[in-house]
Amino acid sequence: MLFSVMHATLRFHDTTPQGRLLNRFGRDAEIVDNEIAWKVGALNSAVGGLLVSVLTVMCVPLGSRAQMAL
């Protein structure tokens, strides 16, 4: 959309109110901000799960060896 507005004719810019353009870009920015928040939350969840899994795999064999020695 930015490309279209930047390459629009002067007539378009003369007849289209600035408020309409700002409103449209503002809504688009709000949508992007909300999507980024959800994606970052999902990424944090996935990385946390991965770390827990790796730590579990690393710690369980060590604990089982200690029990075998007893």
C-alpha positions as CSV (number, residue, x, y, z in Angstrom):
1,M,0.0,0.0,0.0
2,L,2.9,2.4,0.8
3,F,4.3,1.8,-2.7
4,S,0.9,2.7,-4.3
5,V,0.5,5.9,-2.2
6,M,4.1,7.0,-3.0
7,H,3.6,6.5,-6.7
8,A,0.1,7.9,-6.9
9,T,-0.6,10.9,-9.1
10,L,-0.8,14.5,-7.7
11,R,-4.5,14.5,-8.4
12,F,-4.9,11.6,-5.9
13,H,-3.0,13.5,-3.3
14,D,-5.1,16.6,-3.9
15,T,-8.4,14.9,-3.7
16,T,-7.7,12.4,-0.9
17,P,-7.8,13.9,2.6
18,Q,-4.6,13.3,4.7
19,G,-6.7,12.1,7.6
20,R,-8.0,9.2,5.5
21,L,-4.5,8.1,4.6
22,L,-3.3,8.4,8.2
23,N,-6.3,6.5,9.4
24,R,-5.6,3.7,7.0
25,F,-1.9,3.5,7.8
26,G,-2.7,3.6,11.5
27,R,-5.0,0.6,11.3
28,D,-2.4,-1.3,9.4
29,A,0.2,-0.5,12.0
30,E,-2.1,-1.6,14.8
31,I,-2.8,-5.0,13.0
32,V,1.0,-5.5,12.6
33,D,1.7,-4.7,16.2
34,N,-0.9,-7.1,17.5
35,E,0.4,-9.9,15.2
36,I,3.9,-9.3,16.4
37,A,2.9,-9.6,20.0
38,W,1.2,-12.9,19.4
39,K,4.1,-14.3,17.4
40,V,6.7,-13.2,20.0
41,G,4.6,-14.9,22.7
42,A,4.4,-18.1,20.7
43,L,8.2,-18.0,20.1
44,N,8.8,-17.5,23.8
45,S,6.7,-20.5,24.6
46,A,8.4,-22.7,22.0
47,V,11.9,-21.7,23.2
48,G,10.9,-22.3,26.8
49,G,9.6,-25.7,26.0
50,L,12.8,-26.5,24.1
51,L,15.0,-25.5,27.0
52,V,13.0,-27.6,29.4
53,S,13.2,-30.6,27.1
54,V,17.0,-30.2,26.6
55,L,17.6,-29.8,30.4
56,T,15.4,-32.9,31.1
57,V,17.4,-35.0,28.6
58,M,20.6,-33.8,30.1
59,C,19.7,-34.4,33.8
60,V,17.8,-37.7,33.6
61,P,20.8,-39.8,32.5
62,L,23.0,-38.3,35.3
63,G,20.4,-39.1,37.9
64,S,19.9,-42.7,36.7
65,R,23.7,-43.3,36.8
66,A,23.8,-42.2,40.4
67,Q,21.0,-44.6,41.3
68,M,22.8,-47.5,39.6
69,A,25.9,-47.0,41.7
70,L,24.0,-47.4,44.9
